[in-house]
Amino acid sequence: MKRMNEEFDVLLYAVDPIAGDLARDLLSGVDIPSMLHGPDFDRAELGFATHNVIRHPDLLVPKGSREKARAVLVEAWGEEKVAENEQPRAR
């Protein structure tokens, strides 16, 4: 079995959960699969929705689709908004 970092690239780091869902909708509209993934601890204690609000997951896309996915988000949101979440930050 491959490791997640071998199959996926991070498109946006620590994205707001609402923005993450909007991005996923935009990407699915152009047939780019994506998923939100964040630190796994306390999910069982807090529940999925609360966990995402507190921990802010990363938005992942399959290897090889990052540039196309980024272009879709830049077209919809603008360069500055996309660039805000392209660098890892402390969680």
ROMAR-656779 format. One line per 3 residues: their letters; for each residue z, x, y of N, C-alpha, C, O. Coordinates in pm, 1 decimal. Layout:
A = Z X Y Z X Y Z X Y Z X Y; ...
***
This chain:
MKR = 0.0 83.2 -117.6 0.0 0.0 0.0 0.0 88.4 125.0 74.8 185.9 133.1; -83.5 53.7 220.9 -90.8 130.7 344.2 27.1 97.3 434.0 85.4 -10.9 426.2; 60.5 193.0 519.3 164.8 169.9 618.0 105.0 98.0 737.9 -15.0 108.6 763.5
MNE = 186.8 26.0 810.3 137.6 -53.3 922.5 63.7 33.3 1024.3 -39.7 -8.4 1076.4; 115.4 154.5 1054.0 49.9 238.3 1154.1 -83.3 295.1 1105.9 -158.4 350.8 1186.0; -113.9 282.3 977.7 -243.1 324.6 925.4 -346.8 213.1 937.6 -466.8 240.4 935.4
EFD = -303.1 89.8 950.3 -393.9 -24.6 955.1 -406.3 -88.1 1093.6 -504.1 -157.5 1121.2; -308.3 -65.0 1180.6 -305.7 -131.9 1309.9 -281.3 -34.4 1424.2 -216.6 68.9 1406.9; -333.9 -68.9 1540.6 -307.2 2.6 1665.1 -226.5 -88.8 1755.7 -242.8 -210.7 1752.7
VLL = -140.0 -29.8 1835.5 -66.7 -107.9 1935.0 -159.3 -128.8 2054.5 -210.8 -33.1 2112.3; -179.1 -253.5 2090.1 -258.6 -286.0 2208.3 -168.1 -294.6 2330.2 -199.3 -237.5 2434.7; -56.4 -365.3 2318.0 41.6 -377.1 2425.7 180.9 -353.0 2368.4 215.3 -404.1 2261.9
YAV = 259.4 -275.5 2440.0 397.1 -246.7 2398.4 493.8 -343.0 2465.3 476.7 -379.0 2581.8; 595.1 -384.4 2391.0 706.3 -465.4 2442.4 658.4 -578.2 2533.0 705.4 -594.1 2645.6; 564.8 -655.2 2481.8 504.6 -762.6 2560.2 596.3 -884.8 2564.9 665.9 -916.4 2468.4
DPI = 594.3 -951.6 2678.5 666.0 -1078.0 2691.1 611.1 -1172.9 2584.5 489.4 -1179.2 2567.1; 694.6 -1245.7 2513.6 646.6 -1330.4 2404.5 542.7 -1434.1 2446.3 451.0 -1463.7 2369.7; 555.6 -1489.3 2565.9 456.8 -1587.2 2611.1 323.6 -1518.7 2637.1 218.9 -1568.6 2595.6
AGD = 326.6 -1405.2 2705.4 203.2 -1329.5 2729.0 143.0 -1285.0 2596.4 20.8 -1282.9 2581.1; 227.5 -1249.7 2501.1 179.2 -1209.5 2369.3 104.6 -1322.0 2299.4 -0.8 -1299.9 2239.8; 159.2 -1442.1 2306.9 91.4 -1557.4 2246.0 -39.9 -1588.9 2317.4 -139.5 -1622.1 2253.0
LAR = -39.9 -1578.3 2450.2 -163.9 -1600.8 2525.2 -269.2 -1496.4 2488.1 -386.5 -1529.4 2470.0; -226.9 -1370.5 2476.9 -319.6 -1264.1 2437.5 -375.7 -1290.2 2298.3 -495.1 -1272.1 2274.8; -290.3 -1332.3 2206.7 -336.9 -1362.3 2070.8 -440.2 -1474.1 2071.8 -538.0 -1468.5 1997.3
DLL = -420.0 -1574.7 2154.6 -517.8 -1683.3 2165.8 -651.5 -1632.0 2219.5 -757.2 -1667.2 2167.3; -646.7 -1549.2 2323.3 -770.2 -1492.3 2377.9 -843.3 -1409.1 2273.1 -965.2 -1418.9 2259.1; -768.7 -1327.9 2200.0 -830.3 -1241.1 2099.0 -885.9 -1321.2 1982.5 -992.1 -1288.4 1929.5
SGV = -815.5 -1425.5 1942.5 -867.2 -1505.9 1830.8 -996.3 -1576.8 1870.5 -1079.9 -1606.3 1785.1; -1012.8 -1604.2 1999.8 -1134.5 -1666.9 2048.9 -1257.7 -1579.2 2033.9 -1370.2 -1629.2 2035.2; -1237.0 -1447.7 2019.5 -1348.8 -1355.0 1997.6 -1337.3 -1288.4 1859.9 -1391.2 -1180.2 1836.9
DIP = -1266.5 -1355.1 1770.1 -1253.2 -1311.6 1630.3 -1187.3 -1175.2 1612.1 -1224.5 -1099.3 1522.7; -1089.7 -1144.3 1696.8 -1009.9 -1023.2 1678.1 -871.2 -1067.1 1632.8 -797.2 -1127.8 1710.2; -835.3 -1037.1 1508.3 -700.9 -1073.5 1462.0 -595.4 -989.0 1532.9 -621.7 -875.5 1572.5
SML = -478.4 -1044.5 1548.0 -368.7 -971.6 1611.3 -236.8 -1026.8 1560.1 -231.5 -1133.8 1499.5; -130.6 -951.8 1585.6 2.9 -999.7 1549.5 105.9 -936.7 1640.4 86.0 -828.0 1694.7; 216.0 -1007.0 1655.8 330.2 -955.3 1730.3 427.1 -896.3 1629.8 459.6 -959.1 1529.0
HGP = 473.2 -774.7 1657.9 566.0 -708.9 1566.6 664.4 -627.3 1648.2 625.2 -549.6 1735.4; 791.6 -645.3 1619.5 894.7 -571.6 1691.7 1001.5 -522.1 1598.2 990.2 -535.7 1476.3; 1106.0 -464.2 1655.3 1217.2 -417.4 1573.5 1270.3 -530.6 1486.7 1286.6 -643.2 1533.8
DFD = 1296.9 -501.2 1362.0 1333.8 -605.1 1267.0 1480.9 -644.7 1269.0 1515.8 -752.8 1221.5; 1567.1 -560.3 1322.6 1707.5 -595.6 1313.6 1741.8 -716.6 1398.3 1672.8 -744.3 1496.4; 1838.7 -783.7 1365.5 1895.7 -908.6 1414.1 1805.5 -1030.5 1413.4 1842.2 -1133.2 1470.5
RAE = 1691.8 -1023.1 1352.6 1605.9 -1141.6 1344.0 1673.8 -1250.5 1261.0 1668.8 -1368.2 1296.9; 1736.1 -1212.2 1152.2 1801.1 -1311.4 1065.7 1918.4 -1377.8 1137.8 1943.8 -1496.8 1119.1; 1988.9 -1301.8 1219.2 2103.9 -1356.8 1288.8 2064.6 -1444.7 1407.6 2128.9 -1546.2 1434.1
LGF = 1959.4 -1405.6 1478.5 1924.0 -1474.0 1602.1 1816.2 -1580.0 1586.2 1806.2 -1671.1 1668.4; 1736.5 -1569.2 1482.9 1621.0 -1657.5 1469.3 1499.4 -1594.4 1534.9 1513.0 -1510.3 1623.7; 1381.1 -1634.5 1491.9 1256.5 -1571.9 1536.0 1233.8 -1584.2 1686.6 1204.9 -1484.4 1752.5
ATH = 1246.4 -1704.2 1741.6 1217.8 -1725.1 1884.0 1313.0 -1645.0 1972.4 1269.0 -1577.6 2065.6; 1441.0 -1651.9 1944.4 1539.0 -1577.0 2023.1 1516.2 -1427.7 2009.4 1525.7 -1354.1 2107.6; 1486.5 -1382.7 1889.6 1460.0 -1240.8 1864.9 1345.3 -1191.7 1953.1 1356.8 -1086.0 2015.1
NVI = 1235.6 -1266.0 1959.6 1120.4 -1223.7 2038.2 1150.6 -1221.2 2187.6 1101.1 -1133.9 2258.9; 1231.0 -1315.7 2235.9 1265.2 -1317.0 2377.7 1350.4 -1195.5 2412.9 1331.4 -1134.8 2518.3; 1443.0 -1160.4 2326.5 1533.4 -1048.6 2353.9 1466.9 -913.9 2327.1 1481.5 -821.6 2407.2
RHP = 1394.9 -900.8 2217.4 1343.2 -771.4 2173.2 1201.5 -738.5 2219.9 1161.5 -622.4 2211.4; 1126.1 -832.9 2267.4 988.5 -813.6 2313.3 905.8 -731.2 2213.9 911.7 -608.3 2215.1; 830.5 -797.7 2129.9 752.2 -729.9 2026.8 627.8 -662.4 2083.7 586.8 -689.9 2196.5
DLL = 568.7 -573.4 2004.0 440.9 -511.0 2038.6 328.2 -600.9 1988.3 344.5 -673.4 1890.2; 214.3 -595.6 2056.1 95.4 -668.9 2014.1 5.0 -570.9 1940.7 -40.9 -472.4 1998.6; -20.4 -598.0 1813.2 -100.0 -508.8 1729.2 -235.2 -569.9 1697.9 -249.2 -691.3 1683.4
VPK = -335.3 -481.8 1687.9 -470.8 -521.4 1647.0 -516.6 -424.1 1538.6 -466.6 -311.8 1532.3; -610.0 -464.6 1453.5 -658.1 -375.3 1347.7 -720.9 -248.0 1405.5 -782.6 -250.8 1512.0; -704.4 -137.7 1334.1 -766.7 -11.7 1373.5 -914.6 -34.8 1401.6 -981.7 -107.9 1328.8
GSR = -964.2 26.7 1505.7 -1104.9 15.6 1540.3 -1139.3 -98.8 1633.5 -1252.9 -108.3 1680.0; -1042.7 -186.8 1661.9 -1073.5 -300.7 1749.4 -998.2 -294.3 1882.4 -1009.1 -385.8 1964.0; -922.3 -187.4 1904.8 -838.1 -178.6 2024.4 -919.6 -185.2 2154.0 -883.6 -260.2 2244.7
EKA = -1026.3 -110.1 2164.2 -1103.5 -106.4 2289.0 -1166.8 -242.0 2320.5 -1164.4 -286.8 2435.1; -1222.6 -306.2 2220.1 -1281.5 -438.9 2240.5 -1172.8 -538.8 2280.5 -1192.3 -619.6 2371.3; -1058.3 -532.4 2212.0 -947.3 -623.3 2243.1 -896.4 -599.3 2385.1 -868.1 -694.3 2458.2
RAV = -885.1 -473.6 2423.4 -839.4 -440.3 2558.7 -936.3 -494.8 2663.0 -893.6 -548.3 2765.3; -1066.2 -481.8 2638.0 -1166.9 -531.9 2731.5 -1155.0 -683.6 2750.3 -1172.9 -734.9 2860.7; -1124.8 -754.0 2641.8 -1107.2 -899.6 2650.4 -989.6 -932.6 2741.8 -999.5 -1021.6 2826.3
LVE = -878.9 -861.5 2725.2 -761.0 -888.5 2807.9 -783.0 -847.1 2952.8 -738.0 -916.5 3043.9; -851.5 -735.2 2975.7 -880.4 -692.2 3113.1 -968.7 -794.9 3183.4 -947.5 -825.0 3300.9; -1065.7 -847.9 3113.3 -1152.4 -950.3 3172.7 -1072.5 -1074.4 3211.2 -1098.3 -1135.1 3315.1
AWG = -976.7 -1111.7 3129.0 -898.0 -1232.4 3154.5 -785.7 -1210.3 3255.8 -760.2 -1296.3 3340.1; -718.8 -1095.1 3247.7 -598.1 -1072.8 3327.4 -610.8 -968.6 3436.8 -530.7 -967.5 3530.3; -709.7 -881.2 3427.1 -723.9 -771.7 3522.9 -663.0 -643.2 3469.0 -572.4 -645.5 3385.7
EEK = -714.0 -532.8 3517.4 -673.3 -399.0 3472.2 -524.0 -373.6 3492.6 -457.0 -322.5 3402.8; -472.5 -408.5 3608.4 -332.8 -378.7 3640.3 -235.5 -447.8 3544.7 -139.7 -386.3 3497.8; -260.2 -573.7 3516.7 -170.5 -650.0 3428.3 -171.8 -592.5 3286.8 -67.0 -582.2 3223.0
VAE = -288.8 -555.5 3238.2 -297.6 -498.1 3103.2 -229.9 -361.5 3099.7 -158.3 -329.8 3004.7; -252.5 -281.1 3202.5 -196.3 -146.1 3207.1 -43.3 -145.4 3208.6 18.6 -47.9 3166.0; 17.9 -253.4 3257.3 164.6 -262.0 3263.0 230.8 -244.1 3127.1 342.3 -192.5 3119.3
NEQ = 164.2 -285.5 3020.5 223.9 -282.3 2886.7 154.0 -186.8 2791.4 167.2 -201.6 2669.9; 80.9 -90.2 2842.4 9.0 0.0 2752.8 89.5 124.5 2714.4 46.8 200.4 2627.4; 201.7 146.2 2776.0 284.3 261.7 2743.4 414.3 216.8 2679.5 473.4 117.6 2722.0
PRA = 459.5 288.9 2577.8 588.7 253.0 2516.9 701.4 262.3 2618.3 699.0 347.1 2707.5; 798.9 175.8 2604.5 916.6 182.8 2690.9 1040.5 153.5 2607.3 1033.0 102.7 2495.4; 1152.0 186.7 2664.9 1278.6 165.9 2593.7 1298.2 16.9 2568.6 1265.7 -66.5 2653.1
R = 1350.9 -14.6 2452.9 1376.5 -154.7 2417.8 1521.5 -186.7 2439.7 1563.9 -299.8 2416.0
***
